[in-house]
Amino acid sequence: MRSNSTLHCYAVSARRLGLALTLSLCCAATAVRAQDAVRPSLAGEAASEARRQSIDHIPYNLMVGPVRLRVSATAGFEYNDNVNLASDETETFLTPGGLVTLSTDQQSDFIFRPQANLDLIWPITQLNTLRLDLGVGYAVYFDHPEYNTNGVLVSPNSALSFDVFVGDFRINFHDRFSLEQDPVAEIGLSNVADYGRFQNTAGVSALWDLNQAVVTLGYDHYTFISTTDAFDYLDRNAEELAATISFTLTNTTGVGLESAFVHTYYDDDILNDNDTYSIGAFFETQVTNYLKVRVAGGYQTIQFDNTGIVNDPHDLNDYYANALISHRINAQITQTLSAGHESQLGVNSNYVTLNYIRHTATWNIFLHTLLSTELFYEDADDSGGFGQIPGTTINFFNPFVAEHIHRYGGAFTVGYQLTKHVTLGVRYQYTQKDSDQPLRDYRQNRIGIDGTYSF
């Protein structure tokens, strides 16, 4: 239970955030009155009709009354030469029980991945639409069955969404959910094969169109539940508030302000509960019909209550920045380039600060064939806390165990439309992590083939 002083600080911080948002909206109202240009509302009947027409053009293979369904099934095989993100090394650790010498070994495996996909669109009324995207699968490991999926896997793009248009408001109710186990998604992990976790984000957002300004307010409740006993200490909930206001400068350019507040609280007293605040500005412009740029930046702070047993006393006071360039080179080739500096909660510490650059491209240069490429580089610093000795349940607590990470890699994917209903795919992915801590480096090669049948 939180102390009265902690509750008081939380209330004061919430009032400060509310004041900042109120001032932003007041400034927005003044700016709106100073501008004269008019454009179609993003929340009016014209916008709703445009969305309805776009829905009519979405492909489907089954229709039940007004409900459009697209159903498909995928069967995939993958070879992974390092499922446990390990390196072939030996190291000696000093623990409370004395010296411990350990070795880590890479584990390779063949994996079978079946999955069923369902996309559902239901225009309940002319203005209100319900949408469901769901992917459910399984993973079978041939040589290491202990890593088989516990239950099912739910793809990270699974979501339930409902749009409501009321006057100048567009209200969206949503629930985004996933059930995954791939540890590569977490930069702070090494020597782990099964990072099973269920994540759910449910909430509501409202867009208010004021013609020359658009205000967006949102609330989400986030839940993280580990499906692996080793990561039960990460189970947590979070209350998330976000607000943006954007102003139209020209038909192709806009600027705005953005702010967010997140209160995170863990089920166990291992990691520290925390409050995250951020406030900044963004600029976006359509340079040409084929080139769009968006940049954003601001201030971020994460304040930890230091009630957990993790040995990390650090709070965060830092900037955040990100940039995104979307470029359609020609009718066949498109690319995106993103870069940024941000901080996120750690798995063994308070936080990880990350610098990244990523490039993706699609190459539609052969008939019935789509190529895509991905490249990335990440530079990260873990704030330091506790670490687990690889292959054991022994945690070593040391305030100076802070990891510096370089991670990079890429992927190449080929998709071929064999028939109207059948698509074949091949994918190769490489990931390498270099760490300044022992037994934390790894290299991973993955190659997979799959076939998808759309009913």
N, C-alpha and C positions, 0 to 999 in steps of 0.2 A: 504494500500500500504506500502511495506517495505521501510525503510529509506536507503540512500546511504551507510551508515556505515554497515547496516545489509547485504546488497547485497555484499559489499566488503568482509565481513567475510565469507559469503557463498562461494564466488569465491576462497578465499584463502584456505578454507577447502577443496573445490573440487580439487584444485591444489595439496594439500598435499596428498589426497587420490590417485590421479593419479600418483604422484611420488612414493608412497608406492607400488602401483601395478606394476609400471614399474620396480622398483628395484627387486620385487619378481620374475618377469618374467626373468629378466637378470640373477639372481641367479639360476633360474630353468634351463636356457639354459646351464650354466656352469656345473651344476650337471648332466644334460643329457649326455653331451659329456664324462663325467667321467665313464659312465656305459656302459656295453657291451651286457647284455642279451636282447633278442628279444622276443616279444610276439605278438599275433595277434592284429591288430589295432581295437580299439573300434569304429572307424568311417569308416572303409573300407568296401569293398564289402563283405568280409566274415562275418562281423558283421551284415550288412544289410540282407544277406541271412539267418543268424541265426534268426534274428528278423522275417523275412518272414515265416520261418518254424514254429516259435512259434505262429504266427498269425494263421497259418493253423490248429493248434491244439486247438485253442480257440473255445468252443462250441457255436453254433448259431442255431436258429430255423427258419430263413428266409434268403433267398439269392436272391438279385436283381442284376443280372449281376455279377460284381466283388464285390459288397457290401454285407458284412455279417452283419446280424441284430440278436440281441437277445432281445426279447420283453417279459416283465413280468408285472403282476399286483399284488398288495398286498393290503389286507384289514386287518386292525389291530384295536383292542380295548384295551384301557389302563385305569387303575384306578390310579389316582395320589392323595395322601392324603394331598398334600401341593403345589398346582399349583402356588401360589403367593409367595413362599419362605419366609413365615412369621412365627412368633412365637406368642403364646398367652400371651402377656405381656402388661403392662401399664407403661408409662414413662412421665415425665414432662420436657418440653423443654423451654429454655429461648430464645425468639425471639425478633426482634425489636419491635413487637407489644405487648410484655408482655409474661407471662407464658402460655404455651399451654400444656394441658394434653391429651395424645393420647393412644389408645389401638390398637394393631394389632391382627388379628385373621387369623388362617389358613383357607384356602379354599380348599376343596376337590372336585373332579369331575371325571366323566367318559368321555373319549375322543375317538372319532372315527377317525381313520387315514387311508384313502385310498391313494394309491400311484401307479403311473405307472412308469416303468423303461425301458430305451432304451439304449442298447450298440451297437454302429455302428463302423465297421472297413472297410475302403475302401483303398485297396492297389492301389493307383493311378498309380504308376509305380512300377518296381521291387525294386526301392530304396526309394520311397517316399510313406508314409502312413498317411492317415487322420483317426483320431479316435474321437468318440463322446461318452461320458458317461453322461446320463441325468436321473435324478429322479425327478418327479413332483408329489406333493401330496397336501393334505388339512388336516386341523384339525377342528373337530366339537366338541365343549364343550356342554354337555347336560345341566348342571346346570348354567353355566356362559357363555352364548352365546356372551357376549362382548369380550371374548378372542378368538373367532373364527378367523381363518386365514384371513387376508386382502389380497385377491387375491389367490395366490398359494404358496406352499412351494417348494423350490428347494434344493435337498439334497446336503450336502457339498462336496461330491465326484464328482459332476457334472463338466465336463471339455470338452473342445475341444482342440485337439492336432494334430499337423502336423509335421512330421519328414522329413528332407531333408538331404541326404548324398552327400557331395561334397569333393572328395579326402580324406584328413585326417581330415575333419571337419564333425561333425554331428550337424545340426542346428535344433532347435525345436521351433516352434511357438505355443503358447498356450494361452488359456483363461479359467481360473477356476472361477466358479461362484456359489453362493449359496443364498438362501432366507430362513432365519430361524427366529424362535421366541422364542425358548427355552432359558430362562435366566440362566440356570445352567452352561452353557459354560463360563460365565463371573464370576470369583471369587469375584469381587468387588460388585456384586449386591445382594440385599436382598429386600424383600417386593415388588417384581416385578413379574408379571405373563406373560406379553407380551413384550419381548425384540426383537421386529421385526427389522430385518436389512437385507439389500442386500449388499453383498460383491462380488467384482469382481477384479480379478488379471489377467491382460493381458500383454504379453511380449514375449521376445525371449531370448533363451540361445544358446550358441555355445560351443561345445566341440572340442578341438583341441588335437589330439593324437600325441604325440612326442615319442612314444614307451615307454621309461622309465619314462616319465612324461606326465601327462594329465592336460591340462589347460581348465578351464570352466569359461566363462564370461556370465553374464546375466543381463537383464534389465526388470523390471516390472513396470506397472502403476497400483496402487491399489486404489479402490474406495469403500467407505463405505457410504451407504445411509440408514438412519433410516426410517422404515415404521410406527413408533410409534411417535406421537407428543412429548411425554415426553423426547425422546432422540434425537430430531432434532439437538441439539447442538453438537452431535458426528459426524455429517456429515463431511467427510474429503476426501482428496486425498493424495497420497504419490507416490514419485518417488523412486524406489528401484534399487540399483546397487549391484551386488555381483560378487566375483571372488574367485576361488580356484585353487590351483595347487597341484597335488599329485605326489609323487615319488614312484616307485616300488622298494622296498628293496629286497624282495624275491617273489616267486610265491604266497605266502599267506599273505604277510605283506606290508603295505604301510604307508607313512607319508605324511603330506602336510600342506599347509598354507591356511587360509581362511580369507576373509575380506568382509565387507559390509558397505554400506552407504544408509540411508533412510532419505528423506526430506518429512516431513508430514505437511500439511497445512489444517486448518479447514475452513469451510464456515462461521461460526459465531465466534465472538471474545469472546468466553466463555473459552474454553481450549486453551492452548498455542501451537502455531506452534513450531516445533522442528526439530532438526537434530540428527540422531543417527549414530554413528560410532562404528565399532567393528573390531577387528583384532585378530587372534589367530592361533592355530595349532591343527592338529588332527592326530590320530594314529589308524589304524585299522588292524586287523589280523584275519585270519581263523585259530584258534587254532587247531581244528580238523575238520573232515568233517561235524560235527554236532554242532560245537560251534564257534560262531563269536563274536568278541569284537570290539567296537569302542569307543574311548574316544576323547574329544575335550575340549578346553578351551582357554581363552584369555581375552582381555580387552574390555569393552564396556562403552561408554559415550553417554549420551543424553543431548543435550544443548537446553534449551527452551528460546523463545524470550520474555516471560513475557509481552505480549501484551493483553492476555486474562484477563477476570475479575475473573477467578478462583484464589483464594487466596493461591497459592502455588508457592513459589519462588525457589524451589529446582531443581537443576540440578543433574544428575546422573553420578558418576564415580565409576565403580564397575567392578568386574570380571564376566565372565560367564563360566560355565563348564557343561558338560553333558557326560553321559556314557550310552551305550546301549549294552546289552548282549542278543544275540539270540541263543537259545539252543534247538536242537531237541533231546529230551531224547531218544525216540525210534520211531518206525514207527507210533505209535498212539498218542504220546504226544509231543507237542512243547510248548515252553515258551519264553517270552521276559521280561527282567528287564531293566528299564530305571530310571535314576536319574539325577538331575541337579540343577543348580542355574542360574536364568535368570531374566531379567526385561522386562516389557511390559508397554504400555501406559495405564493409568487409565481411568475410566469412570467419576470420580468426582475429579480427581487430576492429577498431571503430570505423575506419574508412580506407578507401583506396582512391588516390588521385590519378587520373588517367589522361594522357594525351594520345590522340589517335588521328589517323588519316586512312580513308577507305575509298576505293574506286570500284565501280561496277559498270559493266557494259553489256549490251545485247547486240548480237550480230545476226540479223535476219537476211543473210546473203545467199543462202541456198534454198531451193524450193522445198517446202514442207519441213525445213530444218531450222531450228532456233539454237544459236550458240549464246552462251553467257559466260562472262569472266568476272572474277572477284579478286581484289588485292587489298591487303590491309597491313598496317603497322601500328603497334601500340607500345607506349612507354608509360609504365605505372610505378607508383610508390605506395606501398602498404604502410599504414601508420604504425604498425607494430603492436603485438599483444601476446598471443600465445600461439604455439604451433604444435602439431601432432607428429610424433615420430613416425615416419612412413612404415606401414605394415603392422603397427601396434595401436593400442588404445592409450599410450602414455603421452600425456601433454607436458610440454616443458614451458614454464612461465618465465619470461625474460623481457623486461621493458625495452631491451635493445634489439629484439628480434623484429626488425623491420625489413621487408623484402623490396628490392628494386628489380623490376621486371622489364624485359624487352620481349615482345611477342609479335610474330609476323607470319604471313602465309598467303594463301590464295586458293582459288578453286576454278575449275573449268567444267562446264556442263553442256551437254549436247542433247537436244530433244528432237525426235523425228516423228512426224505424223504419218504412221504406217497406213491406217485406214481412217474412215470417218469416226470410228469409235475407239481406235487403239493408238496410243502414243508410247513410244519407247524412249528411254533416257539412259545416259551414261554420265557419271560425275566423278571427278577426282578432286580431292581436297588435301592440302598440306598445311600443317600448323607446327610452328616451332616456338618454344618458350626458353629464354635464357634468363636465369635468376642468379643473384649474388649469394643465395643461401644454398647449403648443401642438399643434394638429392631432390632438387626442385626443377631441374631442367627436363625438357622432353622434346621429342620430335614425333610427329604422327602423320602417317600416310593413310588415306582412306580412298577406296575406289568402289563404286557401286553401280549396279545396273538395275533398271526397273521397267515395268510395263504397267500402263494404266488403261483400264477399259471404262469408257463413259457410256452408260446405258442409254 
